[in-house]
Amino acid sequence: MSENVVHLHKATDPPTADTAPTVLTVVPDAPPGRSVPLWVRSGRAVKSVATHETTRATVRAAARHGLYTFNGGRIVARRAWDGRTGSRYERMIRAAEAAGNLEAAEEWEERLQRFRAARHHRRIDLLHSPVDAAKGVAVGAGMSIGALVALGVVMAINTGHVGDVITPLSATVDFIALLIRIVQVVWGPALSIGPFLALLALWSVGRKQHAAPNWALPANVRSGEGEPITPSIVVKALRDLGVPALARAIKEMGDAGASMLGPITIAGCGVEVDVTLPSGVATNEVQAKRRKLAENLTRHEHEVFITIPQAARTVRLWVADSGALDEPIGPSPLVTDDTMTADYKSGKAPWGQDLRGDAAALSLYQRHLLITGLSNQGKTVALRSLALWLSLDKSVQFLMGDLKGVGDWAMFDGLADTLIQGPTDEHVIQVTEMVESAVDEMNRRIQAPPGTVFPPLIVLVDEAQVAFMCPAKDADKRPYGGSKANSRYFMAVRKIHNQGRAVNVLMWQGTQDPTNENLPKLVREGAHTRASLALGTESQARMALGDKAVDGGAAPNLLRPGLDRGTLVVASDGITIPAGQSSITVRTHYIDDDAATAITDRAKALRDGVTTLHAIDRSAEHDSLADIAAVVGDAPRVRTKDVLARLAARNADAYGGWSFLDLKRVLDDADAGPYKSDGVMVVSRDRVARALANRDSDGSASAE
């Protein structure tokens, strides 16, 4: 028998893992959360159900179809009332008076009088109609019975039975009884179904008219994207435009406000409508609200264009289909048609499409050209596409200066007589001398016999603002840039603008971000064709296109930089512009460098070969005053006519086109001007020698 030994002293050794007692830790439960009240849970559930998309769609559908029926009834009632009364004519009279169109008001008043007279005659006729109707019924019934009896007599004679006399009459009575029974059977269901059919008809009318609040309409209609332009939408947009006189006039017109509108016609990727404004509303008040008008029509600002046609108090609205202007147009015919050629005199360059979607072609015949816009908007491509088309006329000559110098015009190497590319002051000097050589050629042509036909010479300078802003000066301290009378580039361009058109020497310029400093007023106004891409301000738009075009609705400053790249507003008589407008918006074709190179290759194949100069050679410059002294020789005086002949024989290239004015200009500049001796103009040897001595002593050089 074993015994348990109980130790009465405390053990001093720590317990081991085997002997250590097991310790249980009790973790208390978390306190119960606060319960959400029932009313809160109920409210949340109700809110969730009420705001659920299915519930909202159901409510919208119920409201929409209910209002379709109710408002459809109102529309039908209004139509019936208009048909029975003169309210329609009265509305049109009020509308015409509000619009200030008294002639139309008088015409509608005359129609109202005719309507009332006809209605009066109908009411008088109603007084006699019951008696006339009764007589008609009696006579008709008697004739019908007589005819049936006669038919029965014939049948009785034929059959020999007297009873057949009433057979047709009894058959008719049986037929009438059958109809009565049919009506009795159908009448009950018809009374039950009829109201539902009437409500369905009213609902159909309301649905077609979208006769419900905007929030209740379907999503595709409520969003407004692609919403068709209707007379009521246009009138409402004009009413809410924020022009008080216009809003008052439309409210006075009521439903007849659509009388302000001409026909809404499809025009390309949009619609067009003329709006005759009421008296007291100016066209520029509507033009100034273009953005608000566009938003009222559920369009973006760039999708609405407002122009001023010839008709008084009229604005022409062109409204694009939603998103249509963001779609690219097709490729240029220059790219797709390898057989296309050009005709400088009678042809037109295929440039792009107008807003109607029609082809926009530009005549270049004897027209100076200016294209401007912000940087990187497609100016060079638009200008180059015109030059590409014209290059397909082998008679056209080109002098080209690209003051950007990144190779945009490199494909014209071997096609242009001169091609200068680069942005430095040295390149500006070369381009200036190129334009001055064109002036010399122009003067030579002017001196030719009347009737002489000259090939077209296109002097093209891209990034011309670099030339106008160039600070370089020549040896005589004359600046190449600027807009003063001694500015060489400015004066050369002005001379071509003044006289070049008559002898087919034309100036084409492309500039960016125009200001009075980088595009002088006299230069921009010398261009016959002026086009602008997107610009920053209205003042720049006026610089680019002129006041007349901008006042007529041209607004390149409202084009979207970057998004409307390649879209031009053009003011020119060389392009077909709708009657009454002063400008047209053109979406130009994009021709990339590879396609442009292919086109110039075709143009080069039409020519015998052109050696392109990449700089003006100034090493062969001539000293006009020294040459004059040389041809005068030892004679004390020589007739100016003989001096010109000797100069031409000495250097035909330099002096072949000289006139008396050229000779006089050089001599006058040197204080050695010709004078009259024995009735003829002569050049003095001593004066020329003295001028040479004075020039050499001053260390100056007179070269030309």
Rosetta blueprint (number, residue, H / E / L):
1 M L
2 S L
3 E L
4 N L
5 V L
6 V L
7 H L
8 L L
9 H L
10 K L
11 A L
12 T L
13 D L
14 P L
15 P L
16 T L
17 A L
18 D L
19 T L
20 A L
21 P L
22 T L
23 V L
24 L L
25 T L
26 V L
27 V L
28 P L
29 D L
30 A L
31 P L
32 P L
33 G L
34 R L
35 S L
36 V L
37 P L
38 L H
39 W H
40 V H
41 R H
42 S H
43 G H
44 R H
45 A H
46 V H
47 K H
48 S H
49 V H
50 A H
51 T H
52 H L
53 E H
54 T H
55 T H
56 R H
57 A H
58 T H
59 V H
60 R H
61 A H
62 A H
63 A H
64 R H
65 H H
66 G H
67 L H
68 Y H
69 T H
70 F H
71 N H
72 G H
73 G H
74 R H
75 I H
76 V H
77 A H
78 R H
79 R H
80 A H
81 W H
82 D H
83 G H
84 R H
85 T L
86 G L
87 S H
88 R H
89 Y H
90 E H
91 R H
92 M H
93 I H
94 R H
95 A H
96 A H
97 E H
98 A H
99 A H
100 G L
101 N L
102 L H
103 E H
104 A H
105 A H
106 E H
107 E H
108 W H
109 E H
110 E H
111 R H
112 L H
113 Q H
114 R H
115 F H
116 R H
117 A H
118 A H
119 R H
120 H H
121 H H
122 R H
123 R H
124 I H
125 D H
126 L H
127 L H
128 H H
129 S H
130 P H
131 V H
132 D H
133 A H
134 A H
135 K H
136 G H
137 V H
138 A H
139 V H
140 G H
141 A H
142 G H
143 M H
144 S H
145 I H
146 G H
147 A H
148 L H
149 V H
150 A H
151 L H
152 G H
153 V H
154 V H
155 M H
156 A H
157 I H
158 N H
159 T H
160 G L
161 H L
162 V H
163 G H
164 D H
165 V H
166 I H
167 T H
168 P H
169 L H
170 S H
171 A H
172 T H
173 V H
174 D H
175 F H
176 I H
177 A H
178 L H
179 L H
180 I H
181 R H
182 I H
183 V H
184 Q H
185 V H
186 V H
187 W H
188 G H
189 P H
190 A H
191 L H
192 S H
193 I H
194 G H
195 P H
196 F H
197 L H
198 A H
199 L H
200 L H
201 A H
202 L H
203 W H
204 S H
205 V H
206 G H
207 R H
208 K H
209 Q L
210 H L
211 A L
212 A L
213 P L
214 N H
215 W H
216 A H
217 L L
218 P L
219 A H
220 N H
221 V H
222 R H
223 S L
224 G L
225 E L
226 G L
227 E L
228 P L
229 I L
230 T L
231 P H
232 S H
233 I H
234 V H
235 V H
236 K H
237 A H
238 L H
239 R H
240 D L
241 L L
242 G L
243 V L
244 P H
245 A H
246 L H
247 A H
248 R H
249 A H
250 I H
251 K H
252 E H
253 M H
254 G H
255 D H
256 A H
257 G H
258 A H
259 S H
260 M H
261 L E
262 G L
263 P L
264 I L
265 T E
266 I E
267 A E
268 G L
269 C L
270 G E
271 V E
272 E E
273 V E
274 D E
275 V E
276 T E
277 L L
278 P L
279 S L
280 G L
281 V L
282 A L
283 T H
284 N H
285 E H
286 V H
287 Q H
288 A L
289 K L
290 R H
291 R H
292 K H
293 L H
294 A H
295 E H
296 N H
297 L L
298 T L
299 R L
300 H L
301 E H
302 H H
303 E H
304 V E
305 F E
306 I E
307 T E
308 I L
309 P L
310 Q L
311 A L
312 A L
313 R L
314 T E
315 V E
316 R E
317 L E
318 W E
319 V E
320 A E
321 D L
322 S L
323 G L
324 A H
325 L H
326 D H
327 E L
328 P L
329 I L
330 G L
331 P L
332 S L
333 P H
334 L H
335 V H
336 T H
337 D L
338 D L
339 T L
340 M L
341 T L
342 A L
343 D L
344 Y L
345 K L
346 S L
347 G L
348 K L
349 A E
350 P E
351 W E
352 G E
353 Q E
354 D E
355 L L
356 R L
357 G L
358 D L
359 A E
360 A E
361 A E
362 L E
363 S L
364 L L
365 Y L
366 Q L
367 R L
368 H L
369 L E
370 L E
371 I E
372 T E
373 G L
374 L L
375 S L
376 N L
377 Q L
378 G L
379 K H
380 T H
381 V H
382 A H
383 L H
384 R H
385 S H
386 L H
387 A H
388 L H
389 W H
390 L H
391 S H
392 L L
393 D L
394 K L
395 S L
396 V L
397 Q E
398 F E
399 L E
400 M E
401 G E
402 D E
403 L L
404 K L
405 G L
406 V L
407 G L
408 D L
409 W L
410 A H
411 M H
412 F H
413 D L
414 G L
415 L L
416 A L
417 D L
418 T E
419 L E
420 I E
421 Q E
422 G L
423 P L
424 T L
425 D H
426 E H
427 H H
428 V H
429 I H
430 Q H
431 V H
432 T H
433 E H
434 M H
435 V H
436 E H
437 S H
438 A H
439 V H
440 D H
441 E H
442 M H
443 N H
444 R H
445 R H
446 I H
447 Q L
448 A L
449 P L
450 P L
451 G L
452 T L
453 V L
454 F L
455 P L
456 P L
457 L E
458 I E
459 V E
460 L E
461 V E
462 D E
463 E L
464 A L
465 Q H
466 V H
467 A H
468 F H
469 M L
470 C L
471 P L
472 A L
473 K E
474 D L
475 A L
476 D L
477 K L
478 R L
479 P E
480 Y L
481 G L
482 G L
483 S L
484 K L
485 A L
486 N L
487 S L
488 R H
489 Y H
490 F H
491 M H
492 A H
493 V H
494 R H
495 K H
496 I H
497 H H
498 N H
499 Q H
500 G H
501 R H
502 A H
503 V H
504 N L
505 V E
506 L E
507 M E
508 W E
509 Q E
510 G E
511 T L
512 Q L
513 D L
514 P L
515 T L
516 N L
517 E L
518 N L
519 L L
520 P L
521 K H
522 L H
523 V H
524 R H
525 E L
526 G L
527 A L
528 H L
529 T E
530 R E
531 A E
532 S E
533 L L
534 A L
535 L L
536 G L
537 T L
538 E H
539 S H
540 Q H
541 A H
542 R H
543 M H
544 A H
545 L H
546 G L
547 D H
548 K H
549 A H
550 V H
551 D H
552 G L
553 G L
554 A L
555 A L
556 P H
557 N H
558 L H
559 L L
560 R L
561 P L
562 G L
563 L L
564 D L
565 R L
566 G L
567 T E
568 L E
569 V E
570 V E
571 A E
572 S L
573 D L
574 G L
575 I L
576 T L
577 I L
578 P L
579 A L
580 G L
581 Q L
582 S L
583 S L
584 I E
585 T E
586 V E
587 R E
588 T E
589 H L
590 Y L
591 I L
592 D L
593 D H
594 D H
595 A H
596 A H
597 T H
598 A H
599 I H
600 T H
601 D H
602 R H
603 A H
604 K H
605 A H
606 L L
607 R L
608 D L
609 G L
610 V L
611 T L
612 T L
613 L E
614 H L
615 A L
616 I L
617 D L
618 R L
619 S L
620 A L
621 E L
622 H L
623 D L
624 S H
625 L H
626 A H
627 D H
628 I H
629 A H
630 A H
631 V H
632 V H
633 G L
634 D L
635 A L
636 P L
637 R E
638 V E
639 R E
640 T H
641 K H
642 D H
643 V H
644 L H
645 A H
646 R H
647 L H
648 A H
649 A H
650 R H
651 N L
652 A H
653 D H
654 A H
655 Y H
656 G L
657 G L
658 W L
659 S L
660 F H
661 L H
662 D H
663 L H
664 K H
665 R H
666 V H
667 L H
668 D H
669 D H
670 A L
671 D L
672 A L
673 G L
674 P L
675 Y E
676 K E
677 S E
678 D L
679 G L
680 V E
681 M E
682 V E
683 V E
684 S E
685 R H
686 D H
687 R H
688 V H
689 A H
690 R H
691 A H
692 L H
693 A H
694 N H
695 R H
696 D H
697 S H
698 D H
699 G L
700 S L
701 A L
702 S L
703 A L
704 E L
